[in-house]
Structure formats: structure tokens, C-alpha cells
Amino acid sequence: AAAAYSLAARAEPGNAGVRSNLGAALERLGRSAEARAEYARAAALAPADPQPRFNTGVLLYKAGDYAAAAAEFSAAAGMKGADPEAAVWAARAAARAKAGKP
């Protein structure tokens, strides 16, 4: 899937959905830094879309960067059309960051 989305991203560099999907495919392959970059590109292309911010939050949460994850989840939660789970994850990540828990 990553190869197909990579080709699509080259063909349509301004397509936020393709960038977000490429990020997800890269994340599944364990290529976190590349995934985060694609999520950032998607967020820049579609700043009102909560999904790239939510996906970045998940990536950061898995990496143990709870404060940064909480910020991403909170940003996603505040956007129109956000998944209600974004607020739940924001609170969970903030609590872990505050407690200093891995």
C-alpha cells in the first residue's frame, strides 16, 4: 500500500487524503518518521481536517511522547467533524504526560 500511495502522492502532491493514507501505510510498516512527515503535509494541505492531527497524535502516543500527543489530539478534537474519541485520547495522553508515565 505504501508504494501505491507514494506513486499517488507524486502524481497528486496537493492531495491531503493521499498524504494521510501514505502516512498510515508508512506507520504500519514501522516508518514512523516518514509517517509523521506525511501527516504533517496532509495537515498543512487540509488544515480544517482533523484526521491528520488525530493520526499524528496516535503516532506520538505510541512513541511515548504524551505531551505532544495530547496537543495533537486536542487540536483534532476542536475541529469540525472530529471523531469524539479525539477528546478521550487527548485526556488520556495529558494524564500520562502529567504523571510522567511511559
Secondary structure, DSSP 4 states (H G I P E B T S, - for coil): -HHHHHHHHHH-TT-HHHHHHHHHHHHHTT-HHHHHHHHHHHHHH-TT-HHHHHHHHHHHHHHT-HHHHHHHHHHHHTSTT--THHHHHHHHHHHHHHHT--
